[in-house]
Amino acid sequence: MSNELATINTSEDGLDLLTRQAEAMGAAHKLATVLCNTQMVPQTFRGKPDDGAAAILYGAELGLKPQQALQQVFVVHGQPAIYARTMVALLKAKGYRFQTVETSDESVTVRGTSPAGETEESTWTIERAKKAGYTSNKKYQTDPQAMLYAKAASEVSRKLAPDVLLGIKYAAEDLELEPVKMTATREDVRAKAEAAPVPALTKKKPEPEVVDAVRAALAQKQQPEQSTAPQPEPKALEAINTAESVDQLGDIMNGLQGVDPAVWAEYTKAADQRAAILNGAQ
């Protein structure tokens, strides 16, 4: 009888948990519906209240307020991630201590100590970052100390407090940039840009790469239906992956609207990753 009662209680606890999660999701979705339609959130979540609600709920588990979660939580390789500085801030609030043992453009060492006295130390060098494939990010050339600190601090944080960070595998700085492959001459791109129609409400002339990518995607959209599944336009993906600002990325995505849903999903995935990179570089 006692085993049966225990099973019943466990089932009821599970149902209560699901009920609370559903209520929390409803509240988070209401907030996200409003916030994700504003300029106060990264491009990653604009117009995506479902993704925003998930980020808010995940952030709540970490101790972040809704607005903080939308600014700090990103998806890296299909898993939630936060900035290294956010990891450090969360742990410092719980009594963890961090010390920068060494810092230079070539190497950064960070040491962390838990409230119980446990210590972890991590050193990241340019050589290590290059071997791991992270130096394709331009920030490693313009601000190497900050990027190396982010790697070292996030590694120490994950080792010291996986329970506090809910087992987060990546920091937002772990995003990698794809190599840029130029397939057109500068003169050809400029000529195409000048020939492209400019929307009446556009305040400034779009960048040549944006025009080129949108025109290619529109041409693909206007082609008659084929038996094979449509594929993303390479020029459009290249423009997304090399966008130099969130505003430029928004212009590209606005121009690509209306393509096949499967192709749009690929564009959106690439845009989410690029937006996370751009927001991390600010």
C-alpha positions in Angstrom: 0.0 0.0 0.0 2.8 2.4 0.9 4.4 1.9 -2.5 1.1 2.6 -4.3 0.7 5.8 -2.2 4.2 6.9 -3.1 3.5 6.3 -6.8 0.3 8.3 -6.6 2.1 11.2 -4.8 4.9 11.1 -7.4 2.4 11.3 -10.2 0.5 14.2 -8.5 3.8 16.0 -8.0 4.6 15.6 -11.7 1.2 16.9 -12.7 1.5 19.9 -10.4 4.9 20.7 -11.9 3.5 20.5 -15.4 0.6 22.8 -14.4 3.0 25.3 -12.9 5.2 25.2 -15.9 2.2 25.7 -18.2 1.1 28.7 -16.2 4.6 30.1 -16.2 4.8 29.6 -20.0 1.5 31.5 -20.4 2.8 34.4 -18.4 6.2 34.4 -20.2 4.5 34.3 -23.6 2.4 37.4 -22.7 5.5 39.3 -21.8 7.4 38.0 -24.9 4.5 39.0 -27.2 5.0 42.6 -26.1 8.7 42.8 -25.7 9.6 40.9 -28.9 7.8 43.6 -30.9 10.0 46.3 -29.7 13.6 47.5 -30.5 14.6 46.7 -26.9 15.4 43.1 -27.7 18.1 41.6 -29.9 17.2 40.8 -33.5 17.2 37.1 -32.6 13.9 37.5 -30.7 12.1 40.2 -32.7 8.8 38.9 -33.9 9.4 35.5 -32.2 7.3 35.5 -29.0 7.6 31.7 -28.7 11.4 31.8 -28.7 11.3 34.8 -26.4 9.0 33.0 -23.9 11.4 30.0 -23.8 14.3 32.4 -23.2 12.4 34.1 -20.4 11.6 30.8 -18.7 15.2 29.6 -19.0 16.5 32.9 -17.7 14.1 32.6 -14.7 15.7 29.3 -13.8 19.1 31.1 -13.8 17.8 34.0 -11.8 17.5 36.5 -14.6 14.6 38.9 -15.0 12.6 38.7 -18.3 14.3 41.7 -19.9 17.7 40.4 -18.8 16.9 37.0 -20.2 16.0 38.3 -23.6 19.3 40.3 -23.7 21.5 37.5 -22.3 20.1 34.1 -23.4 21.0 32.9 -26.9 20.9 29.6 -28.8 24.3 28.2 -29.8 24.3 25.0 -31.9 20.7 24.2 -30.7 21.5 24.7 -27.0 20.9 27.6 -24.7 23.9 29.8 -23.9 24.7 33.0 -22.1 27.5 35.5 -22.1 30.6 34.7 -20.1 30.2 38.0 -18.2 26.6 36.9 -17.3 28.0 33.6 -15.9 30.5 35.4 -13.7 27.8 37.9 -12.5 25.4 35.1 -11.6 28.1 33.2 -9.6 29.4 36.3 -7.9 25.9 37.0 -6.6 26.1 33.6 -4.9 29.4 34.1 -3.3 31.9 32.8 -5.9 35.1 34.8 -6.3 37.0 35.4 -9.6 40.5 36.6 -10.2 42.4 37.4 -13.4 45.8 35.9 -12.8 47.3 36.9 -16.1 46.1 39.0 -19.0 47.7 39.9 -22.4 46.9 39.8 -26.0 48.4 36.4 -26.2 47.2 34.7 -23.0 44.6 35.1 -20.2 44.3 33.1 -17.0 41.3 33.2 -14.8 40.9 31.6 -11.3 37.6 31.0 -9.6 36.9 30.0 -6.0 33.5 28.6 -4.7 32.1 29.6 -1.3 33.2 26.2 -0.1 36.8 26.9 -1.1 37.0 24.8 -4.3 39.3 26.4 -6.9 39.4 26.1 -10.7 41.8 27.8 -13.1 41.7 28.1 -16.8 44.2 29.6 -19.3 43.3 30.5 -22.9 45.9 31.5 -25.4 45.6 32.7 -29.0 47.1 29.4 -30.1 44.5 27.4 -28.3 41.7 29.6 -29.6 43.1 29.3 -33.2 43.3 25.5 -32.8 39.7 25.4 -31.6 38.6 27.5 -34.6 37.4 30.6 -32.7 39.8 33.1 -34.2 37.6 33.5 -37.3 35.7 35.9 -35.1 37.0 39.4 -35.9 37.0 40.3 -32.2 40.0 38.1 -31.7 41.9 40.6 -33.8 40.4 43.8 -32.4 40.1 42.8 -28.7 41.9 39.5 -28.1 42.1 40.0 -24.3 38.3 40.3 -23.9 37.7 37.2 -26.0 40.3 35.1 -24.3 39.0 36.3 -20.9 35.5 35.2 -22.0 36.7 31.7 -22.8 38.7 31.3 -19.6 36.0 32.8 -17.3 33.2 30.7 -18.9 35.3 27.5 -18.6 36.0 28.2 -14.9 32.3 29.0 -14.3 31.1 25.8 -15.8 33.6 23.7 -13.9 32.9 25.4 -10.5 29.1 25.6 -10.7 27.4 23.4 -13.3 24.4 23.2 -11.0 23.9 27.0 -10.8 24.4 27.3 -14.6 22.0 24.4 -15.3 24.8 22.6 -17.2 25.1 25.3 -19.9 27.5 23.9 -22.5 28.3 27.0 -24.4 29.0 30.7 -23.8 27.6 33.1 -26.4 31.2 33.9 -27.3 31.6 30.3 -28.6 29.8 31.2 -31.8 32.2 30.9 -34.8 32.2 32.9 -38.0 32.2 31.1 -41.3 35.0 32.1 -43.7 33.9 34.7 -46.2 34.0 33.6 -49.8 33.8 36.3 -52.4 32.3 35.2 -55.7 31.8 38.6 -57.5 34.0 41.6 -58.3 33.5 44.9 -56.6 32.4 46.5 -59.9 29.8 43.8 -60.7 28.3 44.1 -57.2 28.1 47.9 -57.4 26.4 47.7 -60.9 23.8 45.3 -59.6 23.1 47.4 -56.6 22.6 50.5 -58.7 20.2 48.7 -61.0 18.1 47.2 -58.1 14.8 48.9 -57.2 14.9 50.8 -53.8 11.6 50.7 -51.7 10.0 54.1 -51.4 10.2 54.2 -47.6 13.9 53.2 -47.5 15.8 56.1 -45.9 19.2 55.0 -47.2 20.4 53.0 -50.1 20.9 49.3 -49.2 24.3 47.8 -49.1 25.3 46.1 -52.4 25.6 42.7 -50.8 22.0 43.1 -49.3 20.6 44.0 -52.7 22.4 41.1 -54.5 21.2 38.6 -51.9 17.6 39.7 -51.9 17.4 39.8 -55.8 18.8 36.3 -56.0 16.3 35.0 -53.4 13.4 36.7 -55.1 14.4 35.2 -58.4 14.4 31.8 -56.8 10.9 32.5 -55.3 9.5 33.4 -58.7 10.7 30.3 -60.4 8.0 27.7 -61.3 7.6 24.8 -58.8 9.9 21.9 -59.3 9.9 18.3 -58.1 13.0 18.8 -56.0 12.8 20.7 -52.7 13.9 24.3 -52.9 17.3 25.1 -51.4 18.6 28.3 -49.7 20.2 30.8 -52.1 24.0 30.8 -51.4 24.3 34.6 -51.9 21.5 35.2 -49.4 23.2 32.9 -46.8 26.5 34.7 -47.5 24.9 38.1 -47.0 23.4 37.0 -43.7 26.6 35.4 -42.4 28.6 38.6 -43.2 26.1 41.3 -42.2 28.0 44.0 -40.4 25.2 45.3 -38.2 21.9 44.2 -36.7 20.1 46.8 -38.8 21.7 45.5 -42.0 20.7 41.9 -41.0 17.1 43.1 -40.5 17.1 44.7 -44.0 18.3 41.4 -45.5 15.6 39.3 -43.6 12.8 41.8 -44.6 13.8 41.4 -48.2 13.8 37.6 -48.0 10.2 37.3 -46.6 7.9 35.2 -48.7 10.3 32.4 -49.8 9.5 28.7 -49.3 9.0 27.9 -45.5 11.8 25.4 -45.5 14.2 27.8 -47.0 13.0 30.6 -44.7 13.8 28.3 -41.7 17.4 28.0 -43.0 17.7 31.8 -43.4 16.2 32.3 -39.9 18.7 29.9 -38.4 21.6 31.6 -40.0 20.2 35.1 -39.0 19.8 34.0 -35.3 23.5 32.9 -35.2 24.7 36.1 -36.9 22.6 38.3 -34.6 24.1 36.6 -31.5 27.5 37.3 -32.9 26.7 40.9 -33.6 25.1 41.5 -30.2 28.1 39.8 -28.5 30.5 42.2 -30.3 28.7 45.3 -29.0 
